[in-house]
Each structure stands twice: as structure tokens, then as C-alpha cells.
Amino acid sequence: MHRDISLDNQGSELDFAALLEKSFEANQLRPGDITTGTILSADYQGLIVDVRWKHDGFVSRQDIERMGMDMSEFVVNDEIDVVVIRLDDINGSLILSASQARQNEDWKRAEQLQEADEAFKGLVNAANKGGLIVPFGNLRGFIPASHVVDLPRSLNDDDRLKYLENLVGKEISLKVIEVNRKRRRLVFSQRNAERETRNARKEILLGELKEGDVREGVVSGLCDFGAFVDLGGADGLIHISELAWHRVRHPSEVVNPGDKVKIYILHLDDNGKRIGLSLKRLQDNPWQAVEERYHIGQLVEGIVSRVEAFGAFVNLDPGIEALLHVSQFPEGQSDPRRVLYEGQMVLSRIISIEAEKQRLGLSLKDVSDGELAQWKEQKAAAAN
């Protein structure tokens, strides 16, 4: 009995094809898989990579350049980690990415740093109004402005951007605070990385500070009730009443974020955690010379700074604010708000001086009609 050789050959070929297909199934690839392949060729267009699948894979030159590399850095037969992008493109090729495989390693490293709460150094390469951009291998990390150390509070968008742009090109300490591969979010914090160092500096500084000391600092922020000053490890507060001897409506009238200032340590709380500062204590107190400049009965002109139901405050000189009580208004003028307005120039007579209490009393009713008429005539002449 003779065997049909052609049928035997056909059967063998079918068996081989089936075995080959099974071997491919055993090494099944899916988009997103990371695998290691062998470089078969490297030219201007890209890399051909054997990943032990039914098609060789292709890594484009553009993908290589995303890693900051060029084709001359790759050698045939070297191994390379790649991510599967598409199993079959229109040419039937397997499309791979080396840059995304590198990114996977960067994601892993970021996760490890976050888990270990470990600080690392990063180089700032860009800034926007929201914060700073720092490369992390083949990824880009973001530092929100709220996590930038010493960024002054209350800056408008333009000033915040200028401040952040000054950090571009500088290497800073960072910690990873968020890793989200799906949303491709990698968030860093300079504040968290510097916290331990800053806390140590703060303890040293608080141990050195004494009430009455004079120090230098940088204005770190403003609020309605005062200005914060960084003393080089700890923040102190200059209350609005301690910014100047004259009345201050808002701290921005005196200081701005980023200003270098010499300040007086006014008080420390029992634990040394709150630091009260003063600017005006380093300035001449105008009330110390008030009795040399003014005397009871003197006619003075000043500008109304505030009008209340009980009277008005009048600025005579920088830091010298006198009270014009409602009882000192002419007869029939019982509501100061109907008589005076803020910014008005007035002529009045000094009726009391209490320099030690920083009080000076004025009167309108003690100014005669002749004195008032003469003053108005002089003002009109000066205006012409």
C-alpha cells in the first residue's frame, strides 16, 4: 500500500501553521502591553523590532525624538522596552512606542517616590499663572502655585506669573503628591519638600528672637488687617496699626509683596509661635515733638480723614490725627456727616493736647468768622 506523499506534505504544512499560530496565541499582545524586543534594524525612519509576534514592530523616528534621542544611539541586536500602540496599521505593521515604555518607568519611579515620601531635585523649565512645569524623565510634572515656597500672597495674575517666571532654570527640592496614570497627572510640591528644612530653621530662629530685636525680612503677603513678613524660616505679622504712625487704610499703601523691610520684633507669644512685628517703631514718632510744633489756641488747617456721627478726624501732619468732636461744631451743626466730607480742608483751633496719649482736640466753633474769612481769602489767592 502506497502513501500519498503530497497529502503527507500538505498535512505537515498545516500542522506547522497550527503550531505557529498557537505560539503566537501564547505570546498574545494587546494595545497598552509593555514588552521587550530586539532591534532588527535602525535607519532614518525608525526602528524595526522583533517582539516574538507574527509581525515585526515599528518604532517611528518621531517617537525616538520624544525621548531626546536620535537614531545613531540604537544598535542592531540590542534589546529595547516598548509599548504596543496598534496591532495592525494600514500597512499591516505592529506599531510600538519606546517613549511610552520609558514613561512607564518614570511613572513607576514617581509612585515609589510618593510611597517613600522622598524628596528629589527638579529643574523648572516653564511657568504659567497656575504654577511651574518640571520635567520628570519623559513625563512633565506640575507644581501648583499654592505649593511654591515663599510665593507672596494676594498677588494678581500678572505679578504671580512674573514671580514664577523668575524660578525658571532653577533646581529646587520637590516631593511627589499625586500620581494618576489614567489622567496623566503628575503633581509635585516644593512646599512639602522644604517643610522639614523650614521647620528646623523656624525652631532655630524662634530660639534666637527676642522682643525689641531689629531684623530684616521679606514681605510675603498682604491681608486687610496687616502684612506678613518672612524672617527667614518663620512668618511674622505687622498689624495694620503698626505699619505707620499715620492711619493706613490698607497695607498696600505702605508695603508690597516681595519688599525687603527692616522690622522691629514687637512681641512673641508664650510658645514663640506667633511673632508680632512693627514698622512704625523704627520711625520717628511724630507725637514726641507735637508739643514743640503745636500749642493750645493755635489755628491749624488739616484734611478730614474720617467722618463719624460723634465727630471727625483731621490729619494735621503725617502721623498726627486730631479729633474734632461734634460738641465743637458751630451751633445748629449737630450731624458732622452733613457738614464735613472726607478729603475736605478745614480750619480749626487746637483746644487740647495730650502727647503721651497721642490725643489732640480741635474746635470749629472757636474759629471766628473773621479768621475763617481771612483763611478762605488766603487760600483763594494762593490758588490763583
Secondary structure, 3 states (H helix, E strand, C coil): CCCCHHHHHHHHHHHHHHHHHHHHHHCCCCCCCEEEEEEEEECCCEEEEECCCCCCEEEEHHHHHCCCCCHHHCCCCCEEEEEEEECCCCCCCEEEEHHHHHHHHHHHHHHHHHHHCCCEEEECCEEECCEEEEEECCEEEEEEHHHCCCCCCCCCHHHHHHHHHCCCCCEEEEEEEEEECCCCEEEEEHHHHHHHHHHHHHHHHHHHCCCCCEEEEEEEEEECCEEEEECCCCEEEEEHHHCCCCCCCCHHHCCCCCCEEEEEEEEECCCCCCEEEECHHHCCCHHHHHHHHCCCCCEEEEEEEEEECCEEEEEEECCEEEEEEHHHCCCCCCCHHHHCCCCCEEEEEEEEEEHHHCEEEEECCCCCHHHHHHHHHHHHHHHC
